[in-house]
């Protein structure tokens, strides 16, 4: 069985980089957009191919999600032998449980839709919740970009620097960085006020007179990072940097990071779009190319996987 990378429009550059690293020519995927917003993707003949559709579902999340579903269906109808949805940034992963009785479980709805559209397997990078695997009825390969981000941070990381989890949900992530970088972890206690507003109420650990590197799975509005900086500054931290796997960076997040004085903002290219302002990008193309190559040849992913 030969293989093809099919790029969606959400992050065509990443898909093409993955294909180039594998020595493959990316398959043509044309998406016609009608005036009313409907999409009509078209792919070439894929009879018997092992197909990898690369389409993160970053902003605008719903547009990119619908495109992904249609491309998956197009690949299946074009005769693909096996279809893997490579979704580096999985929108709706935060909605893995109900907060109140009347809410939807968005992660489950999206996972079911991806499966129904024709995906045999799902590949994601550092999803917001590892519970994503539990709500999917198809195999899920959860890769991690933490080693690559840690390697990018290390050359400029002071010996006395601390790694900061901006809330309790990021503690395990901070500990993964700490195991690689051999630095202490400080935890910020946070209360979420709304989807775009949070309040930090204290820290666990010592950040006084030490550079602080705040690590999180994503920067969306930047409100969590802003709240963490405020409380760290109140506790005497010397400087601030931010590292996150995903960078949707919506609603003025870059400006917010600049306003709080973040000396460095590091994200990966799981979400499409050119970096802006002081944002630095660490590519996950190599990680994804390695994973696709191993999957295509039925070899284990081993050290590429997110654990726990």
Rosetta blueprint (number, residue, H / E / L):
1 X L
2 X L
3 X E
4 X E
5 X E
6 X E
7 X E
8 X L
9 X L
10 X L
11 X L
12 X H
13 X H
14 X H
15 X H
16 X H
17 X H
18 X H
19 X H
20 X H
21 X H
22 X H
23 X L
24 X L
25 X L
26 X L
27 X E
28 X L
29 X E
30 X E
31 X E
32 X E
33 X E
34 X L
35 X L
36 X L
37 X L
38 X L
39 X E
40 X E
41 X E
42 X E
43 X E
44 X L
45 X L
46 X L
47 X L
48 X L
49 X L
50 X E
51 X E
52 X E
53 X E
54 X E
55 X L
56 X L
57 X L
58 X L
59 X L
60 X L
61 X H
62 X H
63 X H
64 X H
65 X H
66 X H
67 X H
68 X H
69 X H
70 X H
71 X H
72 X H
73 X H
74 X H
75 X H
76 X H
77 X H
78 X L
79 X L
80 X L
81 X L
82 X E
83 X E
84 X E
85 X E
86 X E
87 X E
88 X L
89 X L
90 X L
91 X L
92 X L
93 X L
94 X L
95 X L
96 X L
97 X L
98 X L
99 X L
100 X L
101 X L
102 X L
103 X L
104 X L
105 X L
106 X H
107 X H
108 X H
109 X H
110 X H
111 X H
112 X H
113 X H
114 X H
115 X H
116 X H
117 X H
118 X L
119 X L
120 X L
121 X E
122 X E
123 X E
124 X E
125 X E
126 X L
127 X L
128 X L
129 X L
130 X L
131 X L
132 X H
133 X H
134 X H
135 X H
136 X L
137 X L
138 X L
139 X E
140 X E
141 X E
142 X E
143 X E
144 X L
145 X L
146 X H
147 X H
148 X H
149 X H
150 X H
151 X H
152 X H
153 X H
154 X H
155 X L
156 X L
157 X L
158 X L
159 X L
160 X L
161 X L
162 X E
163 X E
164 X E
165 X E
166 X L
167 X L
168 X H
169 X H
170 X H
171 X H
172 X H
173 X H
174 X H
175 X H
176 X H
177 X H
178 X H
179 X H
180 X H
181 X H
182 X L
183 X L
184 X E
185 X E
186 X E
187 X E
188 X E
189 X E
190 X E
191 X E
192 X E
193 X E
194 X E
195 X L
196 X L
197 X E
198 X E
199 X E
200 X E
201 X E
202 X E
203 X E
204 X E
205 X L
206 X L
207 X L
208 X L
209 X L
210 X L
211 X E
212 X E
213 X E
214 X E
215 X E
216 X E
217 X E
218 X E
219 X L
220 X L
221 X L
222 X L
223 X H
224 X H
225 X H
226 X H
227 X H
228 X H
229 X H
230 X H
231 X H
232 X H
233 X H
234 X H
235 X L
236 X L
237 X L
238 X L
239 X E
240 X E
241 X E
242 X E
243 X E
244 X E
245 X E
246 X E
247 X L
248 X L
249 X L
250 X L
251 X L
252 X L
253 X H
254 X H
255 X H
256 X H
257 X H
258 X H
259 X H
260 X H
261 X L
262 X L
263 X L
264 X E
265 X E
266 X E
267 X E
268 X E
269 X L
270 X L
271 X L
272 X L
273 X L
274 X L
275 X L
276 X L
277 X L
278 X L
279 X E
280 X E
281 X E
282 X E
283 X L
284 X L
285 X H
286 X H
287 X H
288 X H
289 X H
290 X H
291 X H
292 X H
293 X H
294 X H
295 X H
296 X H
297 X L
298 X L
299 X L
300 X L
301 X L
302 X H
303 X H
304 X H
305 X E
306 X L
307 X L
308 X L
